[in-house]
Amino acid sequence: GIPQQQSAEKRLQLTVYGAKCAFQVEPSATRKHGWHTVSIESASKANPNNPNDRAYNWTQKVVIQMTQSELPLFIAVTLGMLPSARFDLHGDNNKKFLEVINQNEHFYLKSGDGTRMNVTPVPIVDAYQFGTLALTQYVKNFPGMTPEAALQIIGRMSYQLSQYGAYKQPQPRNSR
């Protein structure tokens, strides 16, 4: 029945493996309000000098959970409605961050926690799958809302935000 389907869905993880690190997006819910969202985890490669070694340091991963207001922005960037966004001030020390940048031929993900930094290009197909998973979670928060209606709303939001630059942009590469 339904409970089994939900538990199987909770385990859905989309992962991209880069030369130096990996990023994984999975469904999650906020502790305080049970808001359906996604968590983005990144981990550095265990042995970056060996291209054949596919082991990653998942025990030292950087985890960022999209907040209620960040989730539609994450969807907007990963589905090509906004060029980029920065999600910061996460974690106990407010040093965790995630940047998502659409660079046309691929997306670029960057996350860190003040001591670690993970950066990798993400193929377009994978970025859109990240966005699709996030959209699926977003719609769960609004009973009766269709994914099509959610996309229209997020599209209008993206248009207004881009017109006025009213969202956090990634930081220039030379700064942290």
Contact map, one row per residue, 1 for C-alpha under 8 A:
11111000000000000000000000000000000000000000000000000000000000000000000000000000000000000000000000000000000000000000000000000000000000000000000000000000000000000000000000000000
11111100000000000000000000000000000000000000000000000000000000000000000000000000000000000000000000000000000000000000000000000000000000000000000000000000000000000000000000000000
11111110000000000000000000000000000000000000000000000000000000000000000000000000000000000000000000000000000000000000000000000000000000000000000000000000000000000000000000000000
11111111000000000000000000000000000000000000000000000000000000000000000000000000000000000000000000000000000000000000000000000000000000000000000000000000000000000000000000000000
11111111100000000000000000000000000000000000000000000000000000000000000000000000000000000000000000000000000000000000000000000000000000000000000000000000000000000000000000000000
01111111110000000000000000000000000000000000000000000000000000000000000000000000000000000000000000000000000000000000000000000000000000000000000000000000000000000000000000000000
00111111111000000000000000000000000000000000000000000000000000000000000000000000000000000000000000000000000000000000000000000000000000000000000000000000000000000000000000000000
00011111111100000000000000000000000000000000000000000000000000000000000000000000000000000000000000000000000000000000000000000000000000000000000000000000000000000000000000000000
00001111111100000000000000100000000000000000000000000000000000000000000000000000000000000000000000000000000000000000000000000000000000000000000000000000000000000000000000000000
00000111111100000000000001110000000000000000000000000000000000000000000000000000000000000000000000000000000000000000000000000000000000000000000000000000000000000000000000000000
00000011111110000000000001100000000000000000000000000000000000000000000000000000000000000000000000000000000000000000000000000000000000000000000000000000000000000000000000000000
00000001111111000000000001100000000000000000000000000000000000000000000000000000000000000000000000000000000000000000000000000000000000000000000000000000000000000000000000000000
00000000001111100000000111100000000000000000000000000000000000000000000000000000000000000000000000000000000000000000000000000000000000000000000000000000000000000000000000000000
00000000000111110000000111000000000000000000000000000000000000000000000000000000000000000000000000000000000000000000000000000100110000000000000000000000000000000000000000000000
00000000000011111000011110000000000000000000000000000000000000000000000000000000000000000000000000000000000000000000000000000000000000000000000000000000000000000000000000000000
00000000000001111100011100000000000000000000000000000000000000000000000000000000000000000000000000000000000000000000000001000100000000000000000000000000000000000000000000000000
00000000000000111110111000000000000000000000000000000000000000000000000000000000000000000000000000000000000000000000000000000000000000000000000000000000000000000000000000000000
00000000000000011111110000000000000000000000000000000000000000000000000000000000000000000000000000000000000000000000000111000000000000000000000000000000000000000000000000000000
00000000000000001111100000000000000000000000100100100000000000000000000000000000000000000000000000000000000000000000000100000000000000000000000000000000000000000000000000000000
00000000000000000111110000000000000000000001100100000000000000000000000000000000000000000000000000000000000000000000011100000000000000000000000000000000000000000000000000000000
00000000000000001111111000000000000000000111100000000001000000000000000000000000000000000000000000000000000000000000011100000000000000000000000000000000000000000000000000000000
00000000000000111101111100000000000000000111100000000001000000000000000000000000000000000000000000000000000000000000010100000000000000000000000000000000000000000000000000000000
00000000000000111000111110000000000000011110000000000000000000000000000000000000000000000000000000000000000000000000000000000000000000000000000000000000000000000000000000000000
00000000000011110000011111000000000000011100000000000000000000000000000000000000000000000000000000000000000000000000000000000000000000000000000000000000000000000000000000000000
00000000000011100000001111100000000001111000000000000000000000000000000000000000000000000000000000000000000000000000000000000000010000000000000000000000000000000000000000000000
00000000011111000000000111110000000001110000000000000000000000000000000000000000000000000000000000000000000000000000000000000000000010000000000000000000000000000000000000000000
00000000111110000000000011111000000111100000000000000000000000000000000000000000000000000000000000000000000000000000000000000000000011001000000000000000000000000000000000000000
00000000010000000000000001111100000111100000000000000000000000001000000000000000000000000000000000000000000000000000000000000000000000000000000000000000000000000000000000000000
00000000000000000000000000111110011111000000000000000000000000000000000000000000000000000000000000000000000000000000000000000000000000000000000000000000000000000000000000000000
00000000000000000000000000011111111110000000000000000000000000001010000000000000000000000000000000000000000000000000000000000000000000000000000000000000000000000000000000000000
00000000000000000000000000001111111000000000000000000000000000000000000000000000000000000000000000000000000000000000000000000000000000000000000000000000000000000000000000000000
00000000000000000000000000000111110000000000000000000000000000000000000000000000000000000000000000000000000000000000000000000000000000000000000000000000000000000000000000000000
00000000000000000000000000000111111000000000000000000000000000000000000000000000000000000000000000000000000000000000000000000000000000000000000000000000000000000000000000000000
00000000000000000000000000001111111100000000000000000000000000000000000000000000000000000000000000000000000000000000000000000000000000000000000000000000000000000000000000000000
00000000000000000000000000001110111110000000000000000000000000000001000000000000000000000000000000000000000000000000000000000000000000000000100000000000000000000000000000000000
00000000000000000000000000111100011111000000000000000000000000000000000000000000000000000000000000000000000000000000000000000000000000001101100000000000000000000000000000000000
00000000000000000000000000111100001111100000000000000000000000001111001000000000000000000000000000000000000000000000000000000000000001001100000000000000000000000000000000000000
00000000000000000000000011111000000111110000000000000000000000001100001000000000000000000000000000000000000000000000000000000000000011001000000000000000000000000000000000000000
00000000000000000000000011110000000011111000000000000000000000111100000000000000000000000000000000000000000000000000000000000000000000000000000000000000000000000000000000000000
00000000000000000000001111000000000001111100000000000000000000111100000000000000000000000000000000000000000000000000000000000000000000000000000000000000000000000000000000000000
00000000000000000000001110000000000000111110000000000000000011110000000000000000000000000000000000000000000000000000000000000000000000000000000000000000000000000000000000000000
00000000000000000000111100000000000000011111000000000000010011100000000000000000000000000000000000000000000000100000010000000000000000000000000000000000000000000000000000000000
00000000000000000000111000000000000000001111100000000001110111000000000000000000000000000000000000000000000000000000010000000000000000000000000000000000000000000000000000000000
00000000000000000001110000000000000000000111110000000001110010000000000000000000000000000000000000000000000000000000010000000000000000000000000000000000000000000000000000000000
00000000000000000011110000000000000000000011111100000111100000000000000000000000000000000000000000000000000000000000000000000000000000000000000000000000000000000000000000000000
00000000000000000000000000000000000000000001111100001011100000000000000000000000000000000000000000000000000000000000000000000000000000000000000000000000000000000000000000000000
00000000000000000000000000000000000000000000111111001011000000000000000000000000000000000000000000000000000000000000000000000000000000000000000000000000000000000000000000000000
00000000000000000011000000000000000000000000111111101000000000000000000000000000000000000000000000000000000000000000000000000000000000000000000000000000000000000000000000000000
00000000000000000000000000000000000000000000001111100000000000000000000000000000000000000000000000000000000000000000000000000000000000000000000000000000000000000000000000000000
00000000000000000000000000000000000000000000001111111000000000000000000000000000000000000000000000000000000000000000000000000000000000000000000000000000000000000000000000000000
00000000000000000010000000000000000000000000000111111100000000000000000000000000000000000000000000000000000000000000000000000000000000000000000000000000000000000000000000000000
00000000000000000000000000000000000000000000000001111100000000000000000000000000000000000000000000000000000000000000000000000000000000000000000000000000000000000000000000000000
00000000000000000000000000000000000000000000011101111110000000000000000000000000000000000000000000000000000000000000000000000000000000000000000000000000000000000000000000000000
00000000000000000000000000000000000000000000100000111111000000000000000000000000000000000000000000000000000000000000000000000000000000000000000000000000000000000000000000000000
00000000000000000000000000000000000000000000111000001111100000000000000000000000000000000000000000000000000000000000000000000000000000000000000000000000000000000000000000000000
00000000000000000000110000000000000000000011111000000111110000000000000000000000000000000000000000000000000000000000000000000000000000000000000000000000000000000000000000000000
00000000000000000000000000000000000000000011110000000011111110000000000000000000000000000000000000000000000000000000000000000000000000000000000000000000000000000000000000000000
00000000000000000000000000000000000000000111000000000001111110000000000000000000000000000000000000000000000000000000000000000000000000000000000000000000000000000000000000000000
00000000000000000000000000000000000000000000000000000000111110000000000000000000000000000000000000000000000000000000000000000000000000000000000000000000000000000000000000000000
00000000000000000000000000000000000000000010000000000000111111000000000000000000000000000000000000000000000000000000000000000000000000000000000000000000000000000000000000000000
00000000000000000000000000000000000000001111000000000000111111100000000000000000000000000000000000000000000000000000000000000000000000000000000000000000000000000000000000000000
00000000000000000000000000000000000000001110000000000000000111110000000000000000000000000000000100000000000000111001000000000000000000000000000000000000000000000000000000000000
00000000000000000000000000000000000000111100000000000000000011111000000000000000000000000000000000000000000000000000000000000000000000000000000000000000000000000000000000000000
00000000000000000000000000000000000000111000000000000000000001111100000000000000000000000110000111000000000000000000000000000000000000000000000000000000000000000000000000000000
00000000000000000000000000010100000011110000000000000000000000111110000000000000000000000000000000000000000000000000000000000000000000000000000000000000000000000000000000000000
00000000000000000000000000000000000011110000000000000000000000011111111001000000000000000000000000000000000000000000000000000000000000000000000000000000000000000000000000000000
00000000000000000000000000000100000010000000000000000000000000001111111000000000000000000000000000000000000000000000000000000000000000000000000000000000000000000000000000000000
00000000000000000000000000000000001010000000000000000000000000000111111100000000000000000000000000000000000000000000000000000000000000000000000000000000000000000000000000000000
00000000000000000000000000000000000000000000000000000000000000000111111110000000000000000000000000000000000000000000000000000000000000000000000000000000000000000000000000000000
00000000000000000000000000000000000000000000000000000000000000000111111111000000000000100000000000000000000000000000000000000000000000000000000000000000000000000000000000000000
00000000000000000000000000000000000011000000000000000000000000000111111111100000000000000000000000000000000000000000000000000000000001000100000000000000000000000000000000000000
00000000000000000000000000000000000000000000000000000000000000000001111111110000000000000000000000000000000000000000000000000000000000100100000000000000010000000000000000000000
00000000000000000000000000000000000000000000000000000000000000000000111111111000010010000000000000000000000000000000000000000000000000000000000000000000010001000000000000000000
00000000000000000000000000000000000000000000000000000000000000000100011111111100000010000000000000010000000000000000000000000000001001000000000000000000000000000000000000000000
00000000000000000000000000000000000000000000000000000000000000000000001111111110000000000000000000000000000000000000000000000000001101100000000000000000010000000000000000000000
00000000000000000000000000000000000000000000000000000000000000000000000111111111110000000000000000000000000000000000000000000000001000000000000000000000011001000000000000000000
00000000000000000000000000000000000000000000000000000000000000000000000011111111111110000000000000011100000000000000000000000000001000000000000000000000000000000000000000000000
00000000000000000000000000000000000000000000000000000000000000000000000001111111100000000000000000010100000000000000000000000011011000000000000000000000000000000000000000000000
00000000000000000000000000000000000000000000000000000000000000000000000000111111100000000000000000000000000000000000000000000011001100000000000000000000000000000000000000000000
00000000000000000000000000000000000000000000000000000000000000000000000000011111111000000000000000000100000000000000000000000001000000000000000000000000000000000000000000000000
00000000000000000000000000000000000000000000000000000000000000000000000000011111111000000000000000000000000000000000000000000000000000000000000000000000001001100000000000000000
00000000000000000000000000000000000000000000000000000000000000000000000010011001111110000000000000000000000000000000000000000000000000000000000000000000000001100100000000000000
00000000000000000000000000000000000000000000000000000000000000000000000000001001111110000000000000001110000000000000000000000000000000000000000000000000000000000000000000000000
00000000000000000000000000000000000000000000000000000000000000000000000000001000011111000000000000111100000000000000000000000000000000000000000000000000000000000000000011000000
00000000000000000000000000000000000000000000000000000000000000000000000011001000011111100000000000111000000000000000000000000000000000000000000000000000000000000000001111000000
00000000000000000000000000000000000000000000000000000000000000000000000000000000000111110000000011110000000000000000000000000000000000000000000000000000000000000000000111100000
00000000000000000000000000000000000000000000000000000000000000000000010000000000000011111100000011100000000000000000000000000000000000000000000000000000000000000000000100000000
00000000000000000000000000000000000000000000000000000000000000000000000000000000000001111100011111000000000000000000000000000000000000000000000000000000000000000000000000000000
00000000000000000000000000000000000000000000000000000000000000000000000000000000000000111110111110000000000000000000000000000000000000000000000000000000000000000000000000000000
00000000000000000000000000000000000000000000000000000000000000010000000000000000000000111111111110000000000000000000000000000000000000000000000000000000000000000000000000000000
00000000000000000000000000000000000000000000000000000000000000010000000000000000000000001111111100000000000000000000000000000000000000000000000000000000000000000000000000000000
00000000000000000000000000000000000000000000000000000000000000000000000000000000000000000111111000000000000000000000000000000000000000000000000000000000000000000000000000000000
00000000000000000000000000000000000000000000000000000000000000000000000000000000000000001111111100000000000000000000000000000000000000000000000000000000000000000000000000000000
00000000000000000000000000000000000000000000000000000000000000000000000000000000000000011111111100000000000000000000000000000000000000000000000000000000000000000000000000000000
00000000000000000000000000000000000000000000000000000000000000000000000000000000000000011111111110000000000000011100000000000000000000000000000000000000000000000000000000000000
00000000000000000000000000000000000000000000000000000000000001010000000000000000000000011110111111000000000000111100000000000000000000000000000000000000000000000000000000000000
00000000000000000000000000000000000000000000000000000000000000010000000000000000000001111100001111100000000000111000000000000000000000000000000000000000000000000000000000000000
00000000000000000000000000000000000000000000000000000000000000010000000000000000000001110000000111110000000011110000000000000000000000000000000000000000000000000000000000000000
00000000000000000000000000000000000000000000000000000000000000000000000000000000000111100000000011111000000111100000000000000000000000000000000000000000000000000000000001000000
00000000000000000000000000000000000000000000000000000000000000000000000001001100000111000000000001111100001111000000000000000000000000000000000000000000000000000000000001000000
00000000000000000000000000000000000000000000000000000000000000000000000000001000001110000000000000111110001110000000000000000000000000000000000000000000000000000000000001000000
00000000000000000000000000000000000000000000000000000000000000000000000000001101001100000000000000011111011100000000000000000000000000000000000000000000000000000000000000000000
00000000000000000000000000000000000000000000000000000000000000000000000000000000001000000000000000001111111100000000000000000000000000000000000000000000000000000000000000000000
00000000000000000000000000000000000000000000000000000000000000000000000000000000000000000000000000000111111000000000000000000000000000000000000000000000000000000000000000000000
00000000000000000000000000000000000000000000000000000000000000000000000000000000000000000000000000000011111000000000000000110000000000000000000000000000000000000000000000000000
00000000000000000000000000000000000000000000000000000000000000000000000000000000000000000000000000000111111100000000000011110000000000000000000000000000000000000000000000000000
00000000000000000000000000000000000000000000000000000000000000000000000000000000000000000000000000011111111110000000000011110010000000000000000000000000000000000000000000000000
00000000000000000000000000000000000000000000000000000000000000000000000000000000000000000000000000111110011111000000001111000000000000000000000000000000000000000000000000000000
00000000000000000000000000000000000000000000000000000000000000000000000000000000000000000000000001111000001111100000011111000000000000000000000000000000000000000000000000000000
00000000000000000000000000000000000000000000000000000000000000000000000000000000000000000000000001110000000111110000111100000000000000000000000000000000000000000000000000000000
00000000000000000000000000000000000000000100000000000000000001000000000000000000000000000000000111100000000011111000111000000000000000000000000000000000000000000000000000000000
00000000000000000000000000000000000000000000000000000000000001000000000000000000000000000000001111000000000001111111110000000000000000000000000000000000000000000000000000000000
00000000000000000000000000000000000000000000000000000000000001000000000000000000000000000000001110000000000000111111100000000000000000000000000000000000000000000000000000000000
00000000000000000000000000000000000000000000000000000000000000000000000000000000000000000000001100000000000000011111100000000000000000000000000000000000000000000000000000000000
00000000000000000000000000000000000000000000000000000000000000000000000000000000000000000000000000000000000000011111100000000000000000000000000000000000000000000000000000000000
00000000000000000000000000000000000000000000000000000000000001000000000000000000000000000000000000000000000000011111110000000000000000000000000000000000000000000000000000000000
00000000000000000000000000000000000000000000000000000000000000000000000000000000000000000000000000000000000001111111111000000000000000000000000000000000000000000000000000000000
00000000000000000001110000000000000000000111000000000000000000000000000000000000000000000000000000000000000011110001111100000000000000000000000000000000000000000000000000000000
00000000000000000001100000000000000000000000000000000000000000000000000000000000000000000000000000000000000111100000111110000000000000000000000000000000000000000000000000000000
00000000000000000111110000000000000000000000000000000000000000000000000000000000000000000000000000000000000111000000011111000000000000000000000000000000000000000000000000000000
00000000000000000100000000000000000000000000000000000000000000000000000000000000000000000000000000000000011110000000001111100000000000000000000000000000000000000000000000000000
00000000000000010100000000000000000000000000000000000000000000000000000000000000000000000000000000000000011110000000000111110110000000000000000000000000000000000000000000000000
00000000000000000000000000000000000000000000000000000000000000000000000000000000000000000000000000000000111000000000000011111110000000000000000000000000000000000000000000000000
00000000000000000000000000000000000000000000000000000000000000000000000000000000000000000000000000000000111000000000000001111111000000000000000000000000000000000000000000000000
00000000000000000000000000000000000000000000000000000000000000000000000000000000000000000000000000000000000000000000000000111111100000000000000000000000000000000000000000000000
00000000000001010000000000000000000000000000000000000000000000000000000000000000000000000000000000000000000000000000000001111111110000000000000000000000000000000000000000000000
00000000000000000000000000000000000000000000000000000000000000000000000000000110000000000000000000000000001000000000000001111111111000000000000000000000000000000000000000000000
00000000000000000000000000000000000000000000000000000000000000000000000000000111000000000000000000000000000000000000000000011111111100000000000000000000000000000000000000000000
00000000000001000000000000000000000000000000000000000000000000000000000000000000000000000000000000000000000000000000000000001111111110000000000000000000000000000000000000000000
00000000000001000000000010000000000000000000000000000000000000000000000000000100000000000000000000000000000000000000000000000111111111000000000000000000000000000000000000000000
00000000000000000000000000000000000000000000000000000000000000000000000001111110000000000000000000000000000000000000000000000011111111100000000000000000000000000000000000000000
00000000000000000000000000000000000000000000000000000000000000000000000000100010000000000000000000000000000000000000000000000001111111110000000000000000000000000000000000000000
00000000000000000000000001100000000001000000000000000000000000000000000000000000000000000000000000000000000000000000000000000000111111111000000000000000000000000000000000000000
00000000000000000000000000100000000011000000000000000000000000000000001001100000000000000000000000000000000000000000000000000000011111111100000000000000000000000000000000000000
00000000000000000000000000000000000000000000000000000000000000000000000100100000000000000000000000000000000000000000000000000000001111111110000000100100000000000000000000000000
00000000000000000000000000000000000000000000000000000000000000000000000000000000000000000000000000000000000000000000000000000000000111111111000000100000000000000000000000000000
00000000000000000000000000100000000111000000000000000000000000000000000000000000000000000000000000000000000000000000000000000000000011111111100000000000000000000000000000000000
00000000000000000000000000000000000110000000000000000000000000000000001100000000000000000000000000000000000000000000000000000000000001111111110000000000000000000000000000000000
00000000000000000000000000000000000000000000000000000000000000000000000000000000000000000000000000000000000000000000000000000000000000111111111011100100000000000000000000000000
00000000000000000000000000000000000100000000000000000000000000000000000000000000000000000000000000000000000000000000000000000000000000011111111000000000000000000000000000000000
00000000000000000000000000000000001100000000000000000000000000000000000000000000000000000000000000000000000000000000000000000000000000001111111000000000000000000000000000000000
00000000000000000000000000000000000000000000000000000000000000000000000000000000000000000000000000000000000000000000000000000000000000000111111110000000000000000000000000000000
00000000000000000000000000000000000000000000000000000000000000000000000000000000000000000000000000000000000000000000000000000000000000000011111110000000000000000000000000000000
00000000000000000000000000000000000000000000000000000000000000000000000000000000000000000000000000000000000000000000000000000000000000000000011111000000000000000000000000000000
00000000000000000000000000000000000000000000000000000000000000000000000000000000000000000000000000000000000000000000000000000000000000000010011111101100000000000000000000000000
00000000000000000000000000000000000000000000000000000000000000000000000000000000000000000000000000000000000000000000000000000000000000000010000111111100000000000000000000000000
00000000000000000000000000000000000000000000000000000000000000000000000000000000000000000000000000000000000000000000000000000000000000110010000011111110000000000000000000000000
00000000000000000000000000000000000000000000000000000000000000000000000000000000000000000000000000000000000000000000000000000000000000000000000001111111000000000000000000000000
00000000000000000000000000000000000000000000000000000000000000000000000000000000000000000000000000000000000000000000000000000000000000000000000011111111100000000000000000000000
00000000000000000000000000000000000000000000000000000000000000000000000000000000000000000000000000000000000000000000000000000000000000100010000011111111110000000000000000000000
00000000000000000000000000000000000000000000000000000000000000000000000000000000000000000000000000000000000000000000000000000000000000000000000000111111111000000000000000000000
00000000000000000000000000000000000000000000000000000000000000000000000000000000000000000000000000000000000000000000000000000000000000000000000000011111111100000000000000000000
00000000000000000000000000000000000000000000000000000000000000000000000000000000000000000000000000000000000000000000000000000000000000000000000000001111111110000000000000000000
00000000000000000000000000000000000000000000000000000000000000000000000110110000000000000000000000000000000000000000000000000000000000000000000000000111111111000000000000000000
00000000000000000000000000000000000000000000000000000000000000000000000000010000100000000000000000000000000000000000000000000000000000000000000000000011111111100000000000000000
00000000000000000000000000000000000000000000000000000000000000000000000000000000000000000000000000000000000000000000000000000000000000000000000000000001111111110000000000000000
00000000000000000000000000000000000000000000000000000000000000000000000000000000000000000000000000000000000000000000000000000000000000000000000000000000111111111000000000000000
00000000000000000000000000000000000000000000000000000000000000000000000010010000110000000000000000000000000000000000000000000000000000000000000000000000011111111100000000000000
00000000000000000000000000000000000000000000000000000000000000000000000000000000110000000000000000000000000000000000000000000000000000000000000000000000001111111110000000000000
00000000000000000000000000000000000000000000000000000000000000000000000000000000000000000000000000000000000000000000000000000000000000000000000000000000000111111111000000000000
00000000000000000000000000000000000000000000000000000000000000000000000000000000000000000000000000000000000000000000000000000000000000000000000000000000000011111111111000000000
00000000000000000000000000000000000000000000000000000000000000000000000000000000010000000000000000000000000000000000000000000000000000000000000000000000000001111111111000000000
00000000000000000000000000000000000000000000000000000000000000000000000000000000000000000000000000000000000000000000000000000000000000000000000000000000000000111111110000000000
00000000000000000000000000000000000000000000000000000000000000000000000000000000000000000000000000000000000000000000000000000000000000000000000000000000000000011111110000000000
00000000000000000000000000000000000000000000000000000000000000000000000000000000000000000000000000000000000000000000000000000000000000000000000000000000000000001111111000000000
00000000000000000000000000000000000000000000000000000000000000000000000000000000000000000000000000000000000000000000000000000000000000000000000000000000000000001111111100000000
00000000000000000000000000000000000000000000000000000000000000000000000000000000000010000000000000000000000000000000000000000000000000000000000000000000000000001100111110000000
00000000000000000000000000000000000000000000000000000000000000000000000000000000000011100000000000000000000000000000000000000000000000000000000000000000000000000000011111000000
00000000000000000000000000000000000000000000000000000000000000000000000000000000000111000000000000000000000000000000000000000000000000000000000000000000000000000000001111100000
00000000000000000000000000000000000000000000000000000000000000000000000000000000000111000000000000111000000000000000000000000000000000000000000000000000000000000000000111110000
00000000000000000000000000000000000000000000000000000000000000000000000000000000000001000000000000000000000000000000000000000000000000000000000000000000000000000000000011111011
00000000000000000000000000000000000000000000000000000000000000000000000000000000000000000000000000000000000000000000000000000000000000000000000000000000000000000000000001111111
00000000000000000000000000000000000000000000000000000000000000000000000000000000000000000000000000000000000000000000000000000000000000000000000000000000000000000000000000111111
00000000000000000000000000000000000000000000000000000000000000000000000000000000000000000000000000000000000000000000000000000000000000000000000000000000000000000000000000011111
00000000000000000000000000000000000000000000000000000000000000000000000000000000000000000000000000000000000000000000000000000000000000000000000000000000000000000000000000111111
00000000000000000000000000000000000000000000000000000000000000000000000000000000000000000000000000000000000000000000000000000000000000000000000000000000000000000000000000111111
